[in-house]
Structures are given as structure tokens and as C-alpha cells.
Amino acid sequence: MGSECTWASFLPTGLGCCSRSTRNSKMVSSPVVTKMQAIMQKEMVREFLAEFVSTYVMMVFGLGSVAHMVLGEKFGSYLSVNLGFGFGVTMGVHMAGNISGAHMNAALTFTNCALGRMSWKKFPVYILGQFLGSFLASATIYCLFYSAIIQFSGGHLTVTGPTATAGIFATYLPEYMTLWRGFLDEVIVTGILQLCLFAITDKENNPALQGTQALVIGILIVVIGLSLGMNTGYAMNPSRDLPPRFFTFIAGWGIEVFRARDWWWVPVVAPLLGAYLGAIVYLVFIGSSIPRRPQILENSMKYEDHRIPVLPKTMSNPPTTLTPVSVSPANRPSVRTVPPLSDSIHLEHF
């Protein structure tokens, strides 16, 4: 019995080993964690992650709504697609608005860089984050709806035809549209998007109320889709169209996703031109015509009071009593009267 081993006899040793192992792991991981935290605090890294996550969320909601419309007759509609993309954008703005600006759109990033509002060195960082987020969202939707895709298509992944499923992921030109009409459509629609975005966020004009910008931008996407989305699917965004198209290319749809009516390049090039033109139109016709209203101080004494320090109400030493002194008119010093400051003071804001 004396040599019998029990769990109790091993407990202290085991705990000691676990304790030492935990301490050792902390010692090993502490520099790694510190280094990771330092990397995560870098501005470009945070902006990359913000664009990545926000674009992923937008695309999961958007592509998921398209999958419902294509694969399930009773579960989706064109309205639900617009709502999916619109509120997907809203969620993306909430996630990344104060970090990267929540572009989620290569055309918007290009325009900000072209106008000098953002450094060109950030352009590839933003684009990489957007493209990776969009690509991963496409893979997510493919995995979630794989069984429905196979059942709907009969196991044949096609780009055109009655059982085509490539349109779940990217946009394709309908039969009644020509290539250059589609190009013009994407330019105009993206220009309207950028034009309205500037109006929503312009603090010198009539912007959306603080805290409502994300919702207003989401509603803007819904309205554009409902009114202008029929012709080309209103891609308006290279980050929305090109990465999912590339995913379908490697996932089984093949090279046809790039050959179908040679459309693939239009959602990449046309939004860049449209967003830039939309921004120029706003800056020239709206931004430059906004009057600069000077701040007027009606009471000039208030302006003077801000420059005079006010004594505290409680004083450490009691006030001394002043002895009245009489001054004869002959000894009274001459004083020059100063006219009151009755005119308003204009402060110009630059």
C-alpha cells in the first residue's frame, strides 16, 4: 500500500509543471504579443484591416442577397438585392468609417488620391485590403450556397443561360446593352454616387446629421440600385466586381467569366473615370459656390471680455478699503474720450 500511486500524489507535481509551463509560455509569447500589438497600431496596418473587414462584410451581405434571388425563387427579389448591398455598405461604414474612411471601393480611393485628399502611397494598401475582403466574401458565399448552386445548375457551372450562376458573384452585360452603352452607364452611375457622397459628407454645405452618415449612404446605394441598376447591375466598384470574377474563374466557371462579351474590364475602368468626374462636378459647381459666412460678434464687449482674465470669487487676502481722495478740477488730468466700439467685428474662417 505504501508504494501505491494515487492521483493525489501526482497533483502537486502536475500543477507545478503546469505553472512553470505557463510562466515559460508567457515569457516566450510576451515579446511576440508586444511586437504584434506594435504592428497593429501602425496607421497603414489599421487602415488595411479596416478596408479588408468592411469590404468583406459589405460583399457577404450583397452577394448573399443575390444568391437568394438567383437560387431561391421565393427567398429573394431585386429589392432584396438592393437592400442587401445598401445595408451592407452601412455596416461597413460603421466598422471602418473613423479608421480608413470605409472606402470599400477602388474608384473612391482612386478619386481621393487623384484630388490630393489622400497620399498615393496608401493606394495599394487600400486596394489590397478591398480586393482580399471581396475575394474572401466570394469564397464564403460559395461555401455557404454550394449545395444550392449545384442543385440549381445541375452540376454545370455556367456564365450564361437559364441556369447560369456566375452572376451571383460578378456583373454581366444583358443582351439588349452594347459594350459602350454599358461603359457609359457605369460612368454616369458611379459619377452620381461620388457626387452624392461629397454632398453627404461636405461640412461646409448641408451634410447628413452626425451619426447618420452610414445610414444615409446605405440608403443612397439602395436608391441607385432601384433607379439605375437594371442595365449593368450597377457595379460602380472595381473591388466589388473583379475579385469575385477572379474567384469564379478558379472555382470552376472557367475563362468564360472574362470572355463573356468582353465585359470584365468595364466595371474596372469606367467607375474610376465616373468617380473622378463626379467629384470634379461637385467641387466646381457646388463646392466653389458655397458662400463663406463670417462669424459676427454683435456685442463687441463680449469679445473684449474674453481677453480679460476674471478673478476668482474666493480670494486668499481680504480686499483693502480704499480711502477716498478728492481731486480738484485744476489738478484733474485730461482724459481723451474714446468712442464706443459699436461696429460688428467680422471673423473670417479659412
C-alpha positions as CSV (number, residue, x, y, z in Angstrom):
1,M,0.0,0.0,0.0
2,G,2.9,2.3,0.7
3,S,4.1,2.2,-2.9
4,E,0.6,2.7,-4.3
5,C,0.3,5.7,-6.6
6,T,-2.8,7.9,-6.4
7,W,-3.9,10.9,-8.4
8,A,-3.5,13.0,-5.2
9,S,0.2,12.1,-5.1
10,F,0.7,13.4,-8.6
11,L,-1.4,16.6,-8.2
12,P,1.3,19.0,-6.7
13,T,3.9,18.0,-9.3
14,G,1.5,18.3,-12.1
15,L,0.4,21.7,-11.0
16,G,4.0,22.8,-10.6
17,C,4.8,21.7,-14.2
18,C,1.7,23.5,-15.5
19,S,2.7,26.6,-13.6
20,R,6.2,26.5,-15.0
21,S,4.9,25.8,-18.4
22,T,2.5,28.8,-18.2
23,R,5.2,31.1,-17.0
24,N,7.6,29.9,-19.8
25,S,4.9,30.4,-22.4
26,K,4.2,33.9,-21.1
27,M,7.9,34.7,-21.2
28,V,8.1,33.4,-24.8
29,S,4.9,34.9,-26.0
30,S,5.2,38.3,-24.3
31,P,7.7,39.7,-26.9
32,V,5.6,38.3,-29.7
33,V,2.4,39.8,-28.4
34,T,4.1,43.1,-27.9
35,K,5.5,43.1,-31.4
36,M,2.1,42.2,-32.8
37,Q,0.5,45.0,-30.9
38,A,3.1,47.4,-32.2
39,I,2.4,46.3,-35.7
40,M,-1.4,46.5,-35.3
41,Q,-1.1,50.1,-34.0
42,K,0.6,51.3,-37.3
43,E,-1.7,53.5,-39.3
44,M,-1.4,51.7,-42.6
45,V,-2.0,48.3,-41.0
46,R,-5.1,49.5,-39.2
47,E,-6.4,51.1,-42.5
48,F,-5.6,47.9,-44.4
49,L,-7.6,45.8,-41.9
50,A,-10.4,48.3,-41.8
51,E,-10.8,48.1,-45.6
52,F,-10.5,44.4,-45.5
53,V,-13.1,43.7,-42.9
54,S,-15.6,46.4,-44.1
55,T,-15.4,45.2,-47.7
56,Y,-15.8,41.6,-46.6
57,V,-19.0,42.5,-44.6
58,M,-20.4,44.5,-47.5
59,M,-19.8,41.8,-50.0
60,V,-21.1,39.0,-47.8
61,F,-24.4,40.8,-47.4
62,G,-24.6,41.8,-51.0
63,L,-23.6,38.6,-52.7
64,G,-25.8,36.6,-50.3
65,S,-28.8,38.6,-51.3
66,V,-28.0,38.0,-55.0
67,A,-27.7,34.2,-54.2
68,H,-31.2,34.3,-52.7
69,M,-32.6,36.0,-55.8
70,V,-30.9,33.6,-58.3
71,L,-31.2,30.3,-56.4
72,G,-34.4,30.7,-54.4
73,E,-37.4,31.9,-56.2
74,K,-39.4,32.5,-53.0
75,F,-36.5,33.9,-50.9
76,G,-35.2,36.8,-52.9
77,S,-36.0,39.7,-55.2
78,Y,-34.4,42.6,-56.9
79,L,-35.4,44.8,-54.0
80,S,-33.7,42.5,-51.5
81,V,-30.5,42.7,-53.5
82,N,-30.5,46.5,-53.3
83,L,-31.3,46.3,-49.6
84,G,-28.5,43.7,-49.0
85,F,-25.9,45.9,-50.7
86,G,-27.2,49.1,-49.2
87,F,-27.2,48.0,-45.6
88,G,-24.0,46.0,-46.2
89,V,-22.4,49.4,-47.0
90,T,-24.0,50.9,-43.9
91,M,-22.4,48.2,-41.7
92,G,-19.1,48.7,-43.5
93,V,-19.1,52.4,-42.8
94,H,-19.9,51.8,-39.1
95,M,-16.9,49.4,-38.9
96,A,-14.2,51.4,-40.7
97,G,-15.5,55.0,-41.0
98,N,-13.2,56.5,-38.4
99,I,-10.2,54.4,-39.3
100,S,-9.9,54.3,-43.1
101,G,-12.9,56.3,-44.2
102,A,-14.6,53.0,-45.2
103,H,-14.0,53.4,-48.9
104,M,-14.8,49.7,-49.8
105,N,-14.4,50.9,-53.4
106,A,-11.3,51.3,-55.5
107,A,-12.9,54.1,-57.5
108,L,-13.4,56.2,-54.4
109,T,-9.9,55.5,-53.2
110,F,-8.5,56.5,-56.7
111,T,-10.5,59.7,-56.6
112,N,-9.3,60.7,-53.2
113,C,-5.7,60.2,-54.2
114,A,-6.2,62.0,-57.5
115,L,-7.6,65.0,-55.7
116,G,-4.8,65.1,-53.2
117,R,-7.0,64.2,-50.3
118,M,-5.0,61.0,-49.6
119,S,-1.4,60.0,-50.2
120,W,-0.8,57.8,-53.2
121,K,1.4,55.5,-51.1
122,K,-1.8,54.4,-49.3
123,F,-3.5,53.5,-52.6
124,P,-2.1,49.9,-52.9
125,V,-2.8,49.3,-49.2
126,Y,-6.4,50.2,-49.6
127,I,-6.8,48.3,-52.8
128,L,-5.2,45.2,-51.4
129,G,-7.5,45.2,-48.4
130,Q,-10.6,45.7,-50.5
131,F,-9.6,43.0,-53.0
132,L,-8.8,40.5,-50.4
133,G,-12.0,41.2,-48.5
134,S,-14.1,40.9,-51.6
135,F,-12.4,37.7,-52.7
136,L,-12.8,36.1,-49.2
137,A,-16.5,37.1,-49.2
138,S,-17.0,35.4,-52.6
139,A,-15.4,32.2,-51.2
140,T,-17.7,32.4,-48.1
141,I,-20.8,32.7,-50.2
142,Y,-19.7,29.9,-52.5
143,C,-19.2,27.6,-49.5
144,L,-22.5,28.6,-47.8
145,F,-24.6,28.2,-51.0
146,Y,-22.6,25.4,-52.7
147,S,-25.4,22.8,-52.5
148,A,-27.9,25.2,-53.8
149,I,-25.6,26.2,-56.6
150,I,-25.0,22.6,-57.7
151,Q,-28.7,21.7,-57.5
152,F,-29.8,24.8,-59.4
153,S,-27.2,24.4,-62.2
154,G,-27.4,20.6,-62.4
155,G,-23.7,20.4,-61.6
156,H,-22.7,22.6,-64.6
157,L,-21.2,26.0,-63.6
158,T,-22.2,28.3,-66.5
159,V,-21.9,32.0,-67.1
160,T,-24.9,32.4,-69.5
161,G,-28.1,30.6,-70.0
162,P,-31.2,29.8,-67.9
163,T,-29.1,28.0,-65.2
164,A,-26.2,30.5,-65.1
165,T,-24.8,31.1,-61.6
166,A,-21.8,33.3,-62.3
167,G,-24.0,36.3,-62.0
168,I,-24.2,35.6,-58.2
169,F,-20.6,36.9,-57.9
170,A,-20.0,39.4,-60.7
171,T,-21.9,41.6,-63.1
172,Y,-22.6,40.7,-66.7
173,L,-24.0,42.7,-69.6
174,P,-27.6,41.9,-70.7
175,E,-28.3,41.1,-74.3
176,Y,-30.0,44.5,-75.0
177,M,-27.0,46.5,-73.9
178,T,-23.9,47.2,-76.1
179,L,-20.5,47.3,-74.6
180,W,-20.0,51.1,-74.9
181,R,-23.5,51.9,-73.7
182,G,-22.7,49.8,-70.7
183,F,-19.4,51.7,-70.2
184,L,-21.3,55.0,-70.3
185,D,-23.9,53.7,-67.9
186,E,-21.2,52.7,-65.4
187,V,-19.5,56.1,-65.7
188,I,-22.7,58.0,-65.1
189,V,-23.9,55.8,-62.2
190,T,-20.6,56.0,-60.4
191,G,-20.4,59.7,-61.0
192,I,-23.7,60.2,-59.3
193,L,-22.5,58.0,-56.4
194,Q,-19.4,60.2,-55.9
195,L,-21.4,63.4,-56.4
196,C,-23.9,62.4,-53.7
197,L,-21.2,61.1,-51.3
198,F,-19.5,64.5,-51.4
199,A,-22.8,66.2,-50.6
200,I,-23.5,63.9,-47.7
201,T,-20.1,64.5,-46.1
202,D,-19.4,68.1,-47.0
203,K,-19.5,70.0,-43.7
204,E,-19.5,73.4,-45.5
205,N,-22.7,72.6,-47.3
206,N,-25.7,70.6,-45.8
207,P,-24.2,67.3,-44.7
208,A,-26.0,64.4,-43.1
209,L,-26.5,64.7,-39.3
210,Q,-23.7,63.5,-37.1
211,G,-24.1,59.7,-36.6
212,T,-26.5,59.2,-39.6
213,Q,-23.9,59.3,-42.4
214,A,-23.7,55.5,-42.6
215,L,-27.4,55.0,-42.9
216,V,-27.8,57.8,-45.4
217,I,-25.0,56.3,-47.6
218,G,-26.7,52.9,-47.4
219,I,-30.0,54.5,-48.5
220,L,-28.1,56.1,-51.4
221,I,-26.9,52.7,-52.6
222,V,-30.5,51.3,-52.4
223,V,-31.9,54.3,-54.4
224,I,-29.2,54.0,-57.1
225,G,-29.9,50.3,-57.4
226,L,-33.7,50.8,-57.6
227,S,-33.5,53.6,-60.2
228,L,-30.3,52.9,-62.3
229,G,-29.3,49.3,-61.6
230,M,-31.1,47.4,-64.3
231,N,-28.7,47.9,-67.3
232,T,-25.4,46.8,-65.9
233,G,-26.0,45.7,-62.3
234,Y,-24.5,49.0,-61.0
235,A,-21.1,47.6,-60.1
236,M,-19.7,51.1,-59.6
237,N,-16.8,49.5,-57.9
238,P,-13.7,47.5,-59.2
239,S,-13.4,46.0,-55.7
240,R,-16.9,44.7,-55.9
241,D,-16.6,43.1,-59.4
242,L,-13.0,42.0,-60.2
243,P,-12.1,39.8,-57.2
244,P,-15.3,37.8,-57.3
245,R,-14.9,37.3,-61.0
246,F,-11.4,36.0,-60.5
247,F,-12.7,33.7,-57.8
248,T,-15.3,32.2,-60.2
249,F,-12.5,31.7,-62.7
250,I,-10.6,29.5,-60.3
251,A,-13.7,27.9,-58.7
252,G,-14.9,26.1,-61.8
253,W,-16.7,28.6,-64.0
254,G,-13.5,28.9,-66.2
255,I,-12.2,31.5,-68.6
256,E,-15.7,32.4,-69.8
257,V,-16.1,34.8,-66.9
258,F,-13.6,37.0,-68.7
259,R,-14.7,36.3,-72.3
260,A,-18.4,36.9,-72.0
261,R,-19.0,39.9,-74.3
262,D,-15.5,41.3,-73.2
263,W,-17.3,43.0,-70.3
264,W,-14.9,42.2,-67.5
265,W,-12.7,45.4,-67.9
266,V,-15.6,47.9,-67.9
267,P,-16.5,47.6,-64.2
268,V,-12.8,48.2,-63.5
269,V,-12.1,51.2,-65.7
270,A,-15.5,53.0,-66.0
271,P,-16.0,53.5,-62.2
272,L,-12.6,55.2,-62.0
273,L,-13.5,57.7,-64.6
274,G,-17.0,58.2,-63.3
275,A,-16.0,58.8,-59.7
276,Y,-13.4,61.3,-60.7
277,L,-15.8,63.2,-63.0
278,G,-18.4,63.2,-60.3
279,A,-16.0,64.7,-57.8
280,I,-14.9,67.4,-60.2
281,V,-18.5,68.3,-61.0
282,Y,-19.3,68.7,-57.2
283,L,-16.1,70.7,-56.5
284,V,-16.6,73.1,-59.5
285,F,-20.3,73.6,-59.5
286,I,-21.2,73.1,-55.8
287,G,-18.2,73.3,-53.6
288,S,-16.8,76.5,-55.1
289,S,-20.1,78.3,-54.9
290,I,-20.8,77.7,-51.2
291,P,-20.5,81.2,-49.6
292,R,-18.1,81.5,-46.7
293,R,-20.2,83.0,-43.9
294,P,-18.1,85.1,-41.4
295,Q,-18.8,84.8,-37.8
296,I,-20.3,88.1,-36.5
297,L,-20.0,89.2,-32.9
298,E,-22.9,91.6,-32.3
299,N,-21.6,92.7,-28.9
300,S,-18.1,93.9,-29.0
301,M,-17.8,93.9,-25.2
302,K,-18.1,90.1,-25.2
303,Y,-15.1,90.0,-27.5
304,E,-13.2,92.2,-25.1
305,D,-14.3,90.1,-22.0
306,H,-12.7,87.0,-23.5
307,R,-9.4,88.8,-23.4
308,I,-9.7,90.0,-19.7
309,P,-8.9,87.4,-17.0
310,V,-11.6,87.0,-14.4
311,L,-10.6,87.0,-10.8
312,P,-11.8,84.0,-8.7
313,K,-14.7,84.6,-6.4
314,T,-12.8,83.4,-3.4
315,M,-9.6,85.4,-2.6
316,S,-6.9,84.5,-0.1
317,N,-6.4,88.0,1.1
318,P,-9.4,90.2,2.1
319,P,-9.9,93.3,-0.1
320,T,-8.4,96.5,1.3
321,T,-10.5,99.6,1.9
322,L,-9.8,102.4,-0.4
323,T,-9.5,105.9,1.1
324,P,-11.4,108.5,-0.9
325,V,-9.2,111.2,-2.3
326,S,-10.6,114.5,-3.5
327,V,-9.2,115.9,-6.7
328,S,-9.6,119.5,-7.6
329,P,-10.6,120.4,-11.2
330,A,-7.3,122.1,-11.7
331,N,-5.3,119.0,-10.8
332,R,-7.6,116.6,-12.7
333,P,-5.7,115.0,-15.6
334,S,-7.0,115.4,-19.1
335,V,-8.7,112.3,-20.5
336,R,-9.3,111.7,-24.1
337,T,-12.7,110.2,-24.7
338,V,-12.8,107.1,-26.9
339,P,-15.9,106.4,-29.0
340,P,-17.6,103.1,-28.1
341,L,-17.0,100.0,-30.3
342,S,-20.4,99.8,-31.8
343,D,-19.5,98.2,-35.1
344,S,-19.6,94.5,-35.5
345,I,-16.4,92.5,-35.7
346,H,-16.1,90.1,-38.6
347,L,-14.0,86.9,-38.1
348,E,-13.3,85.2,-41.4
349,H,-12.9,81.5,-41.4
350,F,-10.4,79.9,-43.7
